[in-house]
Structure formats: structure tokens, C-alpha cells
Amino acid sequence: MNDPATIRRLYGRRQGHKLRAGQSALVEELLPRVAVPESGPLDALALFGDCRPLEFEIGFGGGEHLAGQAAARPDHGFIGCEPFLNGVVGALNHIRDAALDNVRLHMGDALEVLERLPDASLERLYLLHPDPWPKARHAKRRMVNHGPLDLIAAKLKPGAEFRLGTDDPTYCRWSMMVMNQRRDFEWQAASAHDFLTRPTDWPETRYERKARRKDHEVWYFRYRRI
């Protein structure tokens, strides 16, 4: 696997609008209760107190997909990583409003958390509408590159699923090219319908709604870990 130091700095901005008082209170009071521990090995027992199946979302945005998946499978544990503070606040709102006790959050680099999990420990991993880094000279910063994918493959169980969603044509073409080079993932699409239609168990994100309002096509990729 590639040196983890070579697959860093894959994210963009971290700051957003100034938080309101209620949002600041969520960060101060709820986030510490659901935060991923800052150091040490991680597994379901350390995070949730039992040996439940684990799922992982890289860059959860406003948290609607993460919360939707967690609500649908309360017996699974969900780990969400997002460097953008306002996105973390959005996820905290969903956790509070839906009384979700099966979600853990990390505000920062997802790969640092992923590295701390045991190999073959994840049932699913989600990467939805990642920063496309559209300029060619920035292509190495895209999450869909062999360094991050080596790590993702290591942490997924055999038969587990990697889901990728994007509305960016460049990122779509790039991802298909890179994933086609992999021999540890199998694309689950049998027809165009399978990657042009959002699966019923794939909650819509605000980024997807925004893309639809702009008449953008959205692509839904599902890969099985071989």
C-alpha cells in the first residue's frame, strides 16, 4: 500500500459561515459525546461498546445521507468524517433530531481515522460528491486515486461495498478510468440504469439536489470488494 503520507491534503476548505449560538452549543455539548477518539486503535467495541457491523462515510457534507443510513440500520455503527465545521454542525442537528446513537463523527482527515480501523472491518464505505479538483495539475488530490483506494480496499470486508456518487463529468470519467484499473473492486452495474438511477437505499444529499436543480446528470457507482 502507498505510504499514507503521500495521500494527504485531499480536502479543500475547512471554514464556513460563523456559527449561531445554538450551533456553537451543539459543537460544545453534543460533539464531544459522539466524537471519534483522537488517538489509539478503533473498532466497533471501542466506538459503540459492542461488535456491530461498521459503515464509513468520507466527507459527509451536511450529514443527511449519513443520518439516513444510520436511521435505516440502527444495529450498524456509522463513522462520518468531514473537515468542514458547518457540515459537522449539520450532522449534529440530524443526530439530535433523530436521536441517533449509532453515529460517530470526526472533524478532519478521514484517512487518519480509516488507518486506525482493523483491516477487513467495514461493510460499506461512501464517498459522495467529493471535491472534483477539476484542474489536471490537481488530479493527484482526488480521493479516487490508487493511494486512498488501497487503504479503502484494505479496510473493506470481502464482498463489502464501496459507493461513489458525483455530478462532475471530469470526476466521473476519472473515477471510471481509475477504478477500471483495479482488480480488487468489481463494478456492480449491469446496465446504464444501474448507475444513472439512485438506489432506493441511497438517501439524497443536498449536493445531489443542487446538481439536479442545475440540470446536471448524477452518477451512482457501486463497487464490490473482491
N, C-alpha and C positions, 0 to 999 in steps of 0.2 A: 504494500500500500504506500502511496505517496506520503512524504514527510508532512505531518499536519501543519507545520509552519509555512508550507508552500500553498496552502489552500485557505489562507486567512484573508480578511478585509474584502469579503464578498458582498457586504451590505452597503447601502447608501446612508441617507440621513438618519439621525437619531433624535433630533429635536423637532418640536412642532409648536402648536399654539400653547400659550400659557394656561395652566390648569386652573379651573374654578375651585372654589373652596371644597365642594363636595367631592370633586375628583381627587384633590390632594388628600382628603380624608381616606378615600379608598386606598390610595397608594400607601398611606401611613399605617392603616389598620388591617386591611384585608390582604394586601400583597405579602407581608411577612408570613401570613398563615398558609399561603398557597405557593410560596416561592420554592423553587428547586434549591436544595442546599448548595452553598457556594463552593464547597470542596468535597473531595472524597468520592469513592465509587458510588454508583447509583444502580438501583434495581427496583422492582416493584415493591419489595418489602421495605426498603429504605424510604420510598416515596409515599406509599399508601398503606403500609402495615400488613400487607398480605401478598400473595403470589399471583395476582390478577394479570391478564394479558395487557400489554402496553402498546400504545399508539403515539406517534410523534408528529408534530406539525412545525415546519420551518417557516418562519415569517408569517404569523397568523393574522396580520393586518388588524382589523377591528375585532377579531375573535368570534365572528358569527359562525363560521364553519367549525371551528374548534368546539364551541359551545353546543352546536347542533349535533355533532358526532358524539360528544360526551353525554348529552341528554338521551340519545338513541341507544347507547350502550353503557348503562350505569355500572355494569360489572367490569368494565375495562378502565384502565388508567390512561390518562391523556397528558402528554407533556407538550407544552407550547412554548416556542422561543420567538421573541420579537425584540429588535433593538430600539423600536420607536416607542417612546413613552406614551403618546396618545393612543397608540394601538393597545398597549398593555392596559390602559385605563378602560378602553372599550371591552376588553376581555373580562376585566374585573367586574364591570357592570353586568355582563352576561352571567358570570359565576354567581354574583349576589342575587340577581333577579330570578334565576332558575334554581337557586340553592344547590349548585353543583359541588359535590365533594370529591369528584374524581378527576380534577384538573390541577396540574402543577405548572407554574409559569416561570420563565427565565427571561429577564430583560437583558439581552445581549446576544453573543455569538452562539448560534445553535450548534455549531460543530464542536465547541468546547464541551457542551452537555452531551452530545452524541458520543464523543470519545469516552466518556465515563460510564456508559452503559455496557453491559456484557454483550459479547458477540451473539448473534442469533437470538436477540431478546425482543424484537419488535414484530407485531402483527401487521402494522401498516405504518407508512411514512408519507406525509403530504407535503407537497411543495406547490403552492397555488399562487399564480400571478407574481412570480418573483421579479425583481428588478431586472429588466432585459439587458442593461448595459449595451445599448444599441450600436455604439461605435466599435468598429472592428478592433481597434487597439485595446479596448477594454474587455474583449471576449473572455480573457482568462479569469475575469472576476465573476463570471456567471456561475451560479450554483451547479448547473448542469455542465460539469466538466469531470474528467476522469478522477481527479483527486477527491473531491467531495463524493462522487459516486462510488469510489472504492470504499469509503467509510460507510456510506449508506448501505451498500451491499453487505458489508461485514456485520452490521447491526440488525439486518432483517433476517427473520427465520426463513428457512427454505419454504417456498410456497407463499410467503408473505407478499404484500402488495405495496408498490411504490406508485403514488398518484401524482401526476403533474398537470397543472392547468395553466393556460396562458391565452391571451388575446393578441399577443405581439407576433406578427408574421416572421420576423427575423428570429425571435427566440424559438418559435415553433420549428422552423427549418433547422436551426442549430441543434435543438434537442433531438429531433428525429435522426440527424446525422450522427450525433454522439452516441445516442442510445443504440443505434443500429450497429455500432462498433463493439458493443458489449456482448459478452457471451454468458453473463450471469443474470441477465434480465430477459424476459420474454414478453413482447407486446401482446396485450390481450384483445386487440381489435380484430374482429373477423370481417367487418365491413366499415365503410365510411360513417355509417350511422353511429357506430360504437365510439368514435372519437369526436363527433360533431354534436352529440346529444348528451347532456349532463345526466349521469346515472341518478336514479331516484334516491340513493343513499349518499348523495354528494350535495350537502347544503350550499345554497347560493351565497356568494360573498358580495360585499359592496363593490369590489373591483369588477366583478363579473357584471353586476347590474349597470355600473358606469359604462363598461365596454358595450353592453347591449344598447344603451341609450345613444351611443355614438355610432351604432350600426356596425360594430366590429364583430367579426367572427370570433368564437371562443372554441378552443380545442381542449379536449379532456383525454389525457393519456393514462392508461392503467397498465402497469408492468408487473409481472410476477417474478419474484426472486427464484432463480433456478438453483 
